[in-house]
Amino acid sequence: MQRQQAINALLTMMLVVLLSCAGIALPYPILAPLFLNEVSPLTTFGGIHPKLLLGMLLAVYPLGVLIGSSVIGAASDVYGRKKVLIISLFGSMLGYLLSAYALVSEHYPLFVITRIFTGLCEGNISIAKAVAIDLSKTLDKTRSFSLINATTYAGWLIGPLAGGFLQPFGAEIVFYVAACSLALACLCVFLFLNHEPTKTNNEKFSWYQLIVQKNSLGLLKVPSIKRLFIVYLLVTLGLNAFYSFYPVWLVERFNFNSPDIGTITALLTTFMVATSALFVTPFKRKFGMLRGVYIGLFGLACLLFSHPTFSALTVWLGYASIGVAIALFNGLLPIYISEQHQNEHQGRLMGLLTTGFSISNVTMALLGSFIAIYGSIWAIMLGGTLILLAMMTLFYITKIKPI
C-alpha cells in the first residue's frame, strides 16, 4: 500500500508538471516573431529597440520566478506541499488571464507587470522535485527525478508546438489556453495529491519570517551548498543563453516563423523526454553520477559552439543532440546536489536551484539582449563558454575538497 501511495503521488506530480510546463511554454514561440516582425504600440513602446523590449520581457518573468521560488519551496516544507501548490497554480492561472488582456489592449507596461506576477507564482516545479526526493525511501530517487524531468520536457514539447500553431488565431489565445492548463493542474492537485513529506518542519513561521529569514537563499550560508550553487548557476547561465536566444537566432539565420520555432522546439524536447525517461538511469549506472554530469555538460558546450556551422538541414540534427545533452546533466546534477545534502529540507533546497535558474534567466535575458543587437550567435557562444567554466569549477571543488 505504501508503494502504491508513493506511485500515485508521483503520477499526480507528473501530470501537474506536464500541464504546468505546457502552460508556461505556450507563449514561448510567439514572443520573438511578435517583437521582431510586427509593428504595434506593444512592440514600439517608448521608441525602444524591439530586441530590448523583448529582452526585458524575457527577464521579468524569471525575475518573478526568482523571488517566488526562493519562498515557495521553503513554504511547502512548512505549510505542506498540497496547500502551497494549489495557491501557486491558481495565481499562475490568474497571471495568464491578465497577460492576455494586456496583449489585447497592446499595453506593454501592463504586459510586463502581469509577466512578473505570473513568475512569482511559478515555484511548483521545485515542489514537484521535492516530492520526488521525498519518495526516495519507497521509489528509486534517480528514476523518480528522471520521470519528473521527462514530464517537464514533455510540457515544453507540447507547449511551444501548440503555441506556434495557435498564434495565427491571435497571441492572446495562447495565454487563454495556458490559463486553462493551469486551472486543470490546480484541480488535479486538489483531487489527487495526498502526499506530504515524512520529515516535516514542525516550526511555524509567519509569511514575513518565511520570506526574510527562511527563504531558500539562506542555504548559501552553508559553504558546501554555496560551492555547488555556483556550479549550478554557471550551468544555468549557459543554458539560458541558449534558451533565451535560439528563437532569435533561428529567425535571423533561417527566417523561421512561429510554427517553425514550435516544431524545432518540439524536436529538441522530444529528445529530452526520451533521454530522461529511458536513458538517464542506465547512463548513471554505466558512467556514474559525476562522470555522467561531465559528459552531458561537455556535449552541450560542443554543440553550442557548433552553431555557426549549422545549415538549414543539420540544425535539426544539432537540436536533437542538444536535447540529449541537456537531459543527461539535468537529470543527474540536481540529484548529486541533493545527495550531498540529504539532511536539508528538500523543498527549500530545490527552491534554491530554481532560484539559481531564475537568476541566470534574468541575467541572460538582459545581458543577452544587448549582445544580440550585434548578433544572437554571440549570446549562444557565451553560453558554451559558461558551460565549460561550470565543468572546470565542478572538477576543482570535487577534487580539492570533498563535499
TORKOL-4160 file (C-alpha; in steps of 0.2 Angstrom, whole numbers, padded with zeros to 4 digits, m for minus):
403
<pt num="1" X="0000" Y="0000" Z="0000"/>
<pt num="2" X="0014" Y="0012" Z="0004"/>
<pt num="3" X="0022" Y="0009" Z="m0013"/>
<pt num="4" X="0006" Y="0011" Z="m0022"/>
<pt num="5" X="0003" Y="0028" Z="m0012"/>
<pt num="6" X="0020" Y="0034" Z="m0017"/>
<pt num="7" X="0017" Y="0029" Z="m0036"/>
<pt num="8" X="0000" Y="0038" Z="m0035"/>
<pt num="9" X="0009" Y="0054" Z="m0028"/>
<pt num="10" X="0022" Y="0053" Z="m0041"/>
<pt num="11" X="0010" Y="0051" Z="m0055"/>
<pt num="12" X="0000" Y="0066" Z="m0049"/>
<pt num="13" X="0015" Y="0077" Z="m0049"/>
<pt num="14" X="0020" Y="0071" Z="m0066"/>
<pt num="15" X="0003" Y="0076" Z="m0073"/>
<pt num="16" X="0004" Y="0093" Z="m0064"/>
<pt num="17" X="0021" Y="0096" Z="m0070"/>
<pt num="18" X="0016" Y="0092" Z="m0088"/>
<pt num="19" X="0001" Y="0104" Z="m0088"/>
<pt num="20" X="0010" Y="0117" Z="m0079"/>
<pt num="21" X="0025" Y="0117" Z="m0090"/>
<pt num="22" X="0014" Y="0116" Z="m0106"/>
<pt num="23" X="0006" Y="0132" Z="m0099"/>
<pt num="24" X="0022" Y="0141" Z="m0096"/>
<pt num="25" X="0029" Y="0136" Z="m0113"/>
<pt num="26" X="0014" Y="0140" Z="m0124"/>
<pt num="27" X="0019" Y="0158" Z="m0126"/>
<pt num="28" X="0037" Y="0155" Z="m0129"/>
<pt num="29" X="0037" Y="0154" Z="m0148"/>
<pt num="30" X="0026" Y="0169" Z="m0151"/>
<pt num="31" X="0037" Y="0182" Z="m0142"/>
<pt num="32" X="0052" Y="0183" Z="m0154"/>
<pt num="33" X="0042" Y="0184" Z="m0170"/>
<pt num="34" X="0030" Y="0196" Z="m0162"/>
<pt num="35" X="0043" Y="0209" Z="m0157"/>
<pt num="36" X="0054" Y="0206" Z="m0172"/>
<pt num="37" X="0041" Y="0205" Z="m0186"/>
<pt num="38" X="0026" Y="0216" Z="m0181"/>
<pt num="39" X="0024" Y="0234" Z="m0178"/>
<pt num="40" X="0012" Y="0240" Z="m0164"/>
<pt num="41" X="0011" Y="0250" Z="m0149"/>
<pt num="42" X="0016" Y="0235" Z="m0139"/>
<pt num="43" X="0032" Y="0232" Z="m0150"/>
<pt num="44" X="0037" Y="0250" Z="m0151"/>
<pt num="45" X="0034" Y="0256" Z="m0134"/>
<pt num="46" X="0044" Y="0272" Z="m0129"/>
<pt num="47" X="0054" Y="0271" Z="m0145"/>
<pt num="48" X="0064" Y="0257" Z="m0138"/>
<pt num="49" X="0073" Y="0244" Z="m0149"/>
<pt num="50" X="0061" Y="0229" Z="m0151"/>
<pt num="51" X="0075" Y="0217" Z="m0146"/>
<pt num="52" X="0077" Y="0227" Z="m0129"/>
<pt num="53" X="0059" Y="0226" Z="m0126"/>
<pt num="54" X="0059" Y="0208" Z="m0130"/>
<pt num="55" X="0074" Y="0206" Z="m0118"/>
<pt num="56" X="0065" Y="0215" Z="m0104"/>
<pt num="57" X="0050" Y="0203" Z="m0106"/>
<pt num="58" X="0061" Y="0188" Z="m0106"/>
<pt num="59" X="0069" Y="0195" Z="m0090"/>
<pt num="60" X="0054" Y="0200" Z="m0079"/>
<pt num="61" X="0046" Y="0183" Z="m0080"/>
<pt num="62" X="0061" Y="0174" Z="m0072"/>
<pt num="63" X="0063" Y="0189" Z="m0060"/>
<pt num="64" X="0046" Y="0184" Z="m0053"/>
<pt num="65" X="0051" Y="0166" Z="m0053"/>
<pt num="66" X="0067" Y="0171" Z="m0044"/>
<pt num="67" X="0058" Y="0179" Z="m0030"/>
<pt num="68" X="0044" Y="0167" Z="m0029"/>
<pt num="69" X="0054" Y="0151" Z="m0029"/>
<pt num="70" X="0065" Y="0157" Z="m0015"/>
<pt num="71" X="0050" Y="0156" Z="m0004"/>
<pt num="72" X="0038" Y="0143" Z="m0012"/>
<pt num="73" X="0049" Y="0128" Z="m0010"/>
<pt num="74" X="0053" Y="0133" Z="0008"/>
<pt num="75" X="0034" Y="0136" Z="0011"/>
<pt num="76" X="0030" Y="0119" Z="0006"/>
<pt num="77" X="0041" Y="0112" Z="0019"/>
<pt num="78" X="0031" Y="0122" Z="0032"/>
<pt num="79" X="0013" Y="0123" Z="0026"/>
<pt num="80" X="0013" Y="0107" Z="0016"/>
<pt num="81" X="0016" Y="0103" Z="m0002"/>
<pt num="82" X="m0003" Y="0102" Z="m0007"/>
<pt num="83" X="m0009" Y="0119" Z="0000"/>
<pt num="84" X="0006" Y="0129" Z="m0007"/>
<pt num="85" X="0004" Y="0120" Z="m0024"/>
<pt num="86" X="m0014" Y="0125" Z="m0026"/>
<pt num="87" X="m0011" Y="0143" Z="m0021"/>
<pt num="88" X="0004" Y="0145" Z="m0033"/>
<pt num="89" X="m0006" Y="0136" Z="m0048"/>
<pt num="90" X="m0021" Y="0147" Z="m0045"/>
<pt num="91" X="m0010" Y="0163" Z="m0045"/>
<pt num="92" X="m0002" Y="0157" Z="m0061"/>
<pt num="93" X="m0019" Y="0155" Z="m0070"/>
<pt num="94" X="m0024" Y="0172" Z="m0065"/>
<pt num="95" X="m0007" Y="0179" Z="m0072"/>
<pt num="96" X="m0010" Y="0172" Z="m0089"/>
<pt num="97" X="m0028" Y="0179" Z="m0090"/>
<pt num="98" X="m0021" Y="0196" Z="m0086"/>
<pt num="99" X="m0007" Y="0194" Z="m0099"/>
<pt num="100" X="m0020" Y="0190" Z="m0112"/>
<pt num="101" X="m0029" Y="0206" Z="m0108"/>
<pt num="102" X="m0013" Y="0216" Z="m0109"/>
<pt num="103" X="m0009" Y="0209" Z="m0126"/>
<pt num="104" X="m0027" Y="0213" Z="m0132"/>
<pt num="105" X="m0025" Y="0231" Z="m0126"/>
<pt num="106" X="m0007" Y="0232" Z="m0133"/>
<pt num="107" X="m0001" Y="0239" Z="m0116"/>
<pt num="108" X="0017" Y="0235" Z="m0114"/>
<pt num="109" X="0019" Y="0240" Z="m0096"/>
<pt num="110" X="0004" Y="0230" Z="m0091"/>
<pt num="111" X="0011" Y="0215" Z="m0100"/>
<pt num="112" X="0027" Y="0217" Z="m0090"/>
<pt num="113" X="0018" Y="0218" Z="m0074"/>
<pt num="114" X="0007" Y="0203" Z="m0077"/>
<pt num="115" X="0023" Y="0193" Z="m0083"/>
<pt num="116" X="0031" Y="0197" Z="m0066"/>
<pt num="117" X="0016" Y="0192" Z="m0056"/>
<pt num="118" X="0014" Y="0175" Z="m0066"/>
<pt num="119" X="0033" Y="0172" Z="m0062"/>
<pt num="120" X="0030" Y="0175" Z="m0044"/>
<pt num="121" X="0018" Y="0160" Z="m0043"/>
<pt num="122" X="0028" Y="0148" Z="m0053"/>
<pt num="123" X="0038" Y="0139" Z="m0040"/>
<pt num="124" X="0028" Y="0122" Z="m0042"/>
<pt num="125" X="0042" Y="0113" Z="m0051"/>
<pt num="126" X="0053" Y="0114" Z="m0036"/>
<pt num="127" X="0039" Y="0107" Z="m0026"/>
<pt num="128" X="0037" Y="0093" Z="m0038"/>
<pt num="129" X="0056" Y="0089" Z="m0037"/>
<pt num="130" X="0055" Y="0089" Z="m0018"/>
<pt num="131" X="0040" Y="0077" Z="m0019"/>
<pt num="132" X="0051" Y="0065" Z="m0030"/>
<pt num="133" X="0065" Y="0066" Z="m0017"/>
<pt num="134" X="0053" Y="0064" Z="m0003"/>
<pt num="135" X="0048" Y="0047" Z="m0010"/>
<pt num="136" X="0066" Y="0040" Z="m0011"/>
<pt num="137" X="0063" Y="0028" Z="0003"/>
<pt num="138" X="0050" Y="0019" Z="m0007"/>
<pt num="139" X="0055" Y="0023" Z="m0025"/>
<pt num="140" X="0072" Y="0025" Z="m0034"/>
<pt num="141" X="0076" Y="0043" Z="m0032"/>
<pt num="142" X="0085" Y="0044" Z="m0049"/>
<pt num="143" X="0071" Y="0036" Z="m0058"/>
<pt num="144" X="0058" Y="0047" Z="m0050"/>
<pt num="145" X="0068" Y="0063" Z="m0053"/>
<pt num="146" X="0070" Y="0057" Z="m0071"/>
<pt num="147" X="0052" Y="0055" Z="m0074"/>
<pt num="148" X="0048" Y="0072" Z="m0066"/>
<pt num="149" X="0061" Y="0079" Z="m0079"/>
<pt num="150" X="0053" Y="0069" Z="m0093"/>
<pt num="151" X="0036" Y="0077" Z="m0090"/>
<pt num="152" X="0044" Y="0094" Z="m0088"/>
<pt num="153" X="0051" Y="0092" Z="m0105"/>
<pt num="154" X="0035" Y="0085" Z="m0112"/>
<pt num="155" X="0027" Y="0100" Z="m0106"/>
<pt num="156" X="0040" Y="0110" Z="m0115"/>
<pt num="157" X="0036" Y="0099" Z="m0131"/>
<pt num="158" X="0018" Y="0101" Z="m0131"/>
<pt num="159" X="0018" Y="0120" Z="m0125"/>
<pt num="160" X="0028" Y="0128" Z="m0139"/>
<pt num="161" X="0021" Y="0116" Z="m0153"/>
<pt num="162" X="0003" Y="0121" Z="m0148"/>
<pt num="163" X="0008" Y="0139" Z="m0145"/>
<pt num="164" X="0016" Y="0140" Z="m0163"/>
<pt num="165" X="0001" Y="0134" Z="m0171"/>
<pt num="166" X="m0012" Y="0144" Z="m0160"/>
<pt num="167" X="m0003" Y="0160" Z="m0164"/>
<pt num="168" X="m0011" Y="0163" Z="m0181"/>
<pt num="169" X="m0028" Y="0164" Z="m0171"/>
<pt num="170" X="m0021" Y="0178" Z="m0160"/>
<pt num="171" X="m0007" Y="0179" Z="m0147"/>
<pt num="172" X="m0020" Y="0182" Z="m0133"/>
<pt num="173" X="m0027" Y="0165" Z="m0137"/>
<pt num="174" X="m0011" Y="0157" Z="m0132"/>
<pt num="175" X="m0012" Y="0164" Z="m0115"/>
<pt num="176" X="m0030" Y="0159" Z="m0113"/>
<pt num="177" X="m0025" Y="0141" Z="m0116"/>
<pt num="178" X="m0011" Y="0142" Z="m0104"/>
<pt num="179" X="m0023" Y="0148" Z="m0091"/>
<pt num="180" X="m0034" Y="0133" Z="m0094"/>
<pt num="181" X="m0020" Y="0121" Z="m0092"/>
<pt num="182" X="m0015" Y="0129" Z="m0075"/>
<pt num="183" X="m0033" Y="0128" Z="m0070"/>
<pt num="184" X="m0033" Y="0109" Z="m0074"/>
<pt num="185" X="m0017" Y="0106" Z="m0065"/>
<pt num="186" X="m0024" Y="0115" Z="m0049"/>
<pt num="187" X="m0039" Y="0103" Z="m0050"/>
<pt num="188" X="m0028" Y="0088" Z="m0051"/>
<pt num="189" X="m0018" Y="0093" Z="m0036"/>
<pt num="190" X="m0034" Y="0096" Z="m0026"/>
<pt num="191" X="m0042" Y="0079" Z="m0031"/>
<pt num="192" X="m0027" Y="0068" Z="m0031"/>
<pt num="193" X="m0012" Y="0074" Z="m0021"/>
<pt num="194" X="m0012" Y="0067" Z="m0004"/>
<pt num="195" X="0007" Y="0066" Z="m0001"/>
<pt num="196" X="0016" Y="0076" Z="0012"/>
<pt num="197" X="0035" Y="0073" Z="0017"/>
<pt num="198" X="0038" Y="0061" Z="0032"/>
<pt num="199" X="0051" Y="0073" Z="0038"/>
<pt num="200" X="0041" Y="0089" Z="0042"/>
<pt num="201" X="0047" Y="0106" Z="0048"/>
<pt num="202" X="0037" Y="0107" Z="0065"/>
<pt num="203" X="0042" Y="0126" Z="0067"/>
<pt num="204" X="0029" Y="0138" Z="0061"/>
<pt num="205" X="0034" Y="0155" Z="0054"/>
<pt num="206" X="0024" Y="0170" Z="0048"/>
<pt num="207" X="0025" Y="0173" Z="0030"/>
<pt num="208" X="0036" Y="0188" Z="0034"/>
<pt num="209" X="0048" Y="0177" Z="0043"/>
<pt num="210" X="0047" Y="0164" Z="0029"/>
<pt num="211" X="0051" Y="0177" Z="0016"/>
<pt num="212" X="0065" Y="0186" Z="0025"/>
<pt num="213" X="0073" Y="0173" Z="0036"/>
<pt num="214" X="0069" Y="0156" Z="0030"/>
<pt num="215" X="0070" Y="0158" Z="0011"/>
<pt num="216" X="0080" Y="0146" Z="0000"/>
<pt num="217" X="0094" Y="0159" Z="m0002"/>
<pt num="218" X="0098" Y="0156" Z="0017"/>
<pt num="219" X="0106" Y="0140" Z="0012"/>
<pt num="220" X="0120" Y="0149" Z="0004"/>
<pt num="221" X="0127" Y="0151" Z="0022"/>
<pt num="222" X="0132" Y="0133" Z="0021"/>
<pt num="223" X="0149" Y="0133" Z="0012"/>
<pt num="224" X="0147" Y="0116" Z="0003"/>
<pt num="225" X="0130" Y="0121" Z="m0004"/>
<pt num="226" X="0137" Y="0138" Z="m0009"/>
<pt num="227" X="0150" Y="0130" Z="m0020"/>
<pt num="228" X="0138" Y="0118" Z="m0029"/>
<pt num="229" X="0126" Y="0133" Z="m0031"/>
<pt num="230" X="0140" Y="0142" Z="m0040"/>
<pt num="231" X="0142" Y="0127" Z="m0052"/>
<pt num="232" X="0123" Y="0126" Z="m0055"/>
<pt num="233" X="0122" Y="0145" Z="m0058"/>
<pt num="234" X="0136" Y="0144" Z="m0071"/>
<pt num="235" X="0127" Y="0129" Z="m0079"/>
<pt num="236" X="0110" Y="0138" Z="m0080"/>
<pt num="237" X="0118" Y="0154" Z="m0086"/>
<pt num="238" X="0125" Y="0145" Z="m0101"/>
<pt num="239" X="0109" Y="0135" Z="m0103"/>
<pt num="240" X="0098" Y="0151" Z="m0103"/>
<pt num="241" X="0110" Y="0160" Z="m0115"/>
<pt num="242" X="0104" Y="0146" Z="m0127"/>
<pt num="243" X="0086" Y="0145" Z="m0121"/>
<pt num="244" X="0083" Y="0164" Z="m0122"/>
<pt num="245" X="0091" Y="0167" Z="m0139"/>
<pt num="246" X="0090" Y="0152" Z="m0150"/>
<pt num="247" X="0072" Y="0158" Z="m0157"/>
<pt num="248" X="0080" Y="0174" Z="m0161"/>
<pt num="249" X="0095" Y="0166" Z="m0170"/>
<pt num="250" X="0083" Y="0154" Z="m0179"/>
<pt num="251" X="0073" Y="0170" Z="m0185"/>
<pt num="252" X="0089" Y="0179" Z="m0190"/>
<pt num="253" X="0099" Y="0164" Z="m0198"/>
<pt num="254" X="0085" Y="0154" Z="m0206"/>
<pt num="255" X="0070" Y="0166" Z="m0206"/>
<pt num="256" X="0060" Y="0154" Z="m0195"/>
<pt num="257" X="0042" Y="0159" Z="m0191"/>
<pt num="258" X="0032" Y="0154" Z="m0176"/>
<pt num="259" X="0026" Y="0136" Z="m0182"/>
<pt num="260" X="0045" Y="0133" Z="m0187"/>
<pt num="261" X="0051" Y="0138" Z="m0170"/>
<pt num="262" X="0037" Y="0127" Z="m0161"/>
<pt num="263" X="0042" Y="0112" Z="m0172"/>
<pt num="264" X="0061" Y="0113" Z="m0169"/>
<pt num="265" X="0057" Y="0116" Z="m0150"/>
<pt num="266" X="0046" Y="0101" Z="m0151"/>
<pt num="267" X="0060" Y="0091" Z="m0158"/>
<pt num="268" X="0073" Y="0097" Z="m0145"/>
<pt num="269" X="0061" Y="0092" Z="m0131"/>
<pt num="270" X="0056" Y="0076" Z="m0138"/>
<pt num="271" X="0074" Y="0070" Z="m0137"/>
<pt num="272" X="0075" Y="0077" Z="m0119"/>
<pt num="273" X="0059" Y="0067" Z="m0114"/>
<pt num="274" X="0066" Y="0051" Z="m0122"/>
<pt num="275" X="0083" Y="0053" Z="m0114"/>
<pt num="276" X="0076" Y="0057" Z="m0097"/>
<pt num="277" X="0063" Y="0044" Z="m0097"/>
<pt num="278" X="0073" Y="0030" Z="m0104"/>
<pt num="279" X="0092" Y="0033" Z="m0103"/>
<pt num="280" X="0097" Y="0043" Z="m0088"/>
<pt num="281" X="0095" Y="0029" Z="m0075"/>
<pt num="282" X="0105" Y="0016" Z="m0085"/>
<pt num="283" X="0118" Y="0030" Z="m0091"/>
<pt num="284" X="0121" Y="0034" Z="m0072"/>
<pt num="285" X="0124" Y="0015" Z="m0069"/>
<pt num="286" X="0136" Y="0014" Z="m0083"/>
<pt num="287" X="0146" Y="0030" Z="m0080"/>
<pt num="288" X="0142" Y="0036" Z="m0063"/>
<pt num="289" X="0134" Y="0051" Z="m0056"/>
<pt num="290" X="0148" Y="0064" Z="m0058"/>
<pt num="291" X="0155" Y="0057" Z="m0074"/>
<pt num="292" X="0138" Y="0057" Z="m0082"/>
<pt num="293" X="0136" Y="0076" Z="m0077"/>
<pt num="294" X="0153" Y="0080" Z="m0086"/>
<pt num="295" X="0148" Y="0070" Z="m0101"/>
<pt num="296" X="0132" Y="0080" Z="m0103"/>
<pt num="297" X="0140" Y="0097" Z="m0100"/>
<pt num="298" X="0154" Y="0094" Z="m0112"/>
<pt num="299" X="0142" Y="0088" Z="m0126"/>
<pt num="300" X="0131" Y="0103" Z="m0124"/>
<pt num="301" X="0146" Y="0115" Z="m0124"/>
<pt num="302" X="0152" Y="0107" Z="m0140"/>
<pt num="303" X="0135" Y="0109" Z="m0148"/>
<pt num="304" X="0133" Y="0127" Z="m0144"/>
<pt num="305" X="0150" Y="0131" Z="m0151"/>
<pt num="306" X="0144" Y="0122" Z="m0167"/>
<pt num="307" X="0130" Y="0134" Z="m0171"/>
<pt num="308" X="0140" Y="0144" Z="m0184"/>
<pt num="309" X="0142" Y="0128" Z="m0194"/>
<pt num="310" X="0123" Y="0123" Z="m0194"/>
<pt num="311" X="0114" Y="0123" Z="m0211"/>
<pt num="312" X="0095" Y="0123" Z="m0213"/>
<pt num="313" X="0096" Y="0104" Z="m0213"/>
<pt num="314" X="0109" Y="0100" Z="m0200"/>
<pt num="315" X="0101" Y="0112" Z="m0187"/>
<pt num="316" X="0088" Y="0099" Z="m0184"/>
<pt num="317" X="0100" Y="0085" Z="m0180"/>
<pt num="318" X="0110" Y="0098" Z="m0169"/>
<pt num="319" X="0095" Y="0102" Z="m0159"/>
<pt num="320" X="0090" Y="0084" Z="m0157"/>
<pt num="321" X="0108" Y="0081" Z="m0150"/>
<pt num="322" X="0106" Y="0096" Z="m0139"/>
<pt num="323" X="0091" Y="0089" Z="m0131"/>
<pt num="324" X="0100" Y="0073" Z="m0127"/>
<pt num="325" X="0115" Y="0083" Z="m0118"/>
<pt num="326" X="0103" Y="0094" Z="m0108"/>
<pt num="327" X="0093" Y="0079" Z="m0102"/>
<pt num="328" X="0109" Y="0069" Z="m0096"/>
<pt num="329" X="0116" Y="0083" Z="m0085"/>
<pt num="330" X="0099" Y="0090" Z="m0079"/>
<pt num="331" X="0094" Y="0073" Z="m0073"/>
<pt num="332" X="0110" Y="0070" Z="m0063"/>
<pt num="333" X="0116" Y="0086" Z="m0057"/>
<pt num="334" X="0102" Y="0091" Z="m0045"/>
<pt num="335" X="0102" Y="0073" Z="m0038"/>
<pt num="336" X="0120" Y="0074" Z="m0035"/>
<pt num="337" X="0117" Y="0091" Z="m0025"/>
<pt num="338" X="0103" Y="0083" Z="m0016"/>
<pt num="339" X="0113" Y="0068" Z="m0011"/>
<pt num="340" X="0127" Y="0078" Z="m0004"/>
<pt num="341" X="0114" Y="0087" Z="0007"/>
<pt num="342" X="0101" Y="0074" Z="0012"/>
<pt num="343" X="0098" Y="0082" Z="0029"/>
<pt num="344" X="0092" Y="0099" Z="0022"/>
<pt num="345" X="0073" Y="0101" Z="0019"/>
<pt num="346" X="0072" Y="0096" Z="0001"/>
<pt num="347" X="0058" Y="0109" Z="m0004"/>
<pt num="348" X="0070" Y="0123" Z="0002"/>
<pt num="349" X="0085" Y="0115" Z="m0007"/>
<pt num="350" X="0075" Y="0113" Z="m0024"/>
<pt num="351" X="0069" Y="0130" Z="m0022"/>
<pt num="352" X="0087" Y="0136" Z="m0021"/>
<pt num="353" X="0091" Y="0128" Z="m0038"/>
<pt num="354" X="0075" Y="0135" Z="m0046"/>
<pt num="355" X="0081" Y="0152" Z="m0039"/>
<pt num="356" X="0098" Y="0149" Z="m0047"/>
<pt num="357" X="0089" Y="0145" Z="m0064"/>
<pt num="358" X="0079" Y="0161" Z="m0062"/>
<pt num="359" X="0094" Y="0172" Z="m0058"/>
<pt num="360" X="0103" Y="0166" Z="m0073"/>
<pt num="361" X="0087" Y="0168" Z="m0084"/>
<pt num="362" X="0086" Y="0186" Z="m0079"/>
<pt num="363" X="0104" Y="0189" Z="m0081"/>
<pt num="364" X="0105" Y="0181" Z="m0098"/>
<pt num="365" X="0089" Y="0190" Z="m0104"/>
<pt num="366" X="0096" Y="0207" Z="m0100"/>
<pt num="367" X="0114" Y="0204" Z="m0105"/>
<pt num="368" X="0110" Y="0193" Z="m0120"/>
<pt num="369" X="0098" Y="0206" Z="m0127"/>
<pt num="370" X="0112" Y="0219" Z="m0128"/>
<pt num="371" X="0124" Y="0206" Z="m0136"/>
<pt num="372" X="0110" Y="0200" Z="m0148"/>
<pt num="373" X="0110" Y="0218" Z="m0156"/>
<pt num="374" X="0127" Y="0213" Z="m0163"/>
<pt num="375" X="0121" Y="0196" Z="m0167"/>
<pt num="376" X="0111" Y="0182" Z="m0157"/>
<pt num="377" X="0125" Y="0170" Z="m0161"/>
<pt num="378" X="0136" Y="0179" Z="m0149"/>
<pt num="379" X="0124" Y="0175" Z="m0135"/>
<pt num="380" X="0124" Y="0157" Z="m0139"/>
<pt num="381" X="0144" Y="0157" Z="m0140"/>
<pt num="382" X="0144" Y="0165" Z="m0122"/>
<pt num="383" X="0133" Y="0150" Z="m0117"/>
<pt num="384" X="0145" Y="0137" Z="m0122"/>
<pt num="385" X="0159" Y="0146" Z="m0113"/>
<pt num="386" X="0149" Y="0147" Z="m0097"/>
<pt num="387" X="0145" Y="0128" Z="m0098"/>
<pt num="388" X="0164" Y="0124" Z="m0100"/>
<pt num="389" X="0168" Y="0136" Z="m0085"/>
<pt num="390" X="0155" Y="0126" Z="m0075"/>
<pt num="391" X="0163" Y="0110" Z="m0079"/>
<pt num="392" X="0180" Y="0116" Z="m0073"/>
<pt num="393" X="0173" Y="0124" Z="m0057"/>
<pt num="394" X="0164" Y="0107" Z="m0053"/>
<pt num="395" X="0180" Y="0097" Z="m0056"/>
<pt num="396" X="0190" Y="0109" Z="m0045"/>
<pt num="397" X="0178" Y="0109" Z="m0030"/>
<pt num="398" X="0176" Y="0090" Z="m0030"/>
<pt num="399" X="0195" Y="0087" Z="m0032"/>
<pt num="400" X="0201" Y="0100" Z="m0019"/>
<pt num="401" X="0189" Y="0097" Z="m0006"/>
<pt num="402" X="0176" Y="0083" Z="m0003"/>
<pt num="403" X="0158" Y="0088" Z="m0002"/>
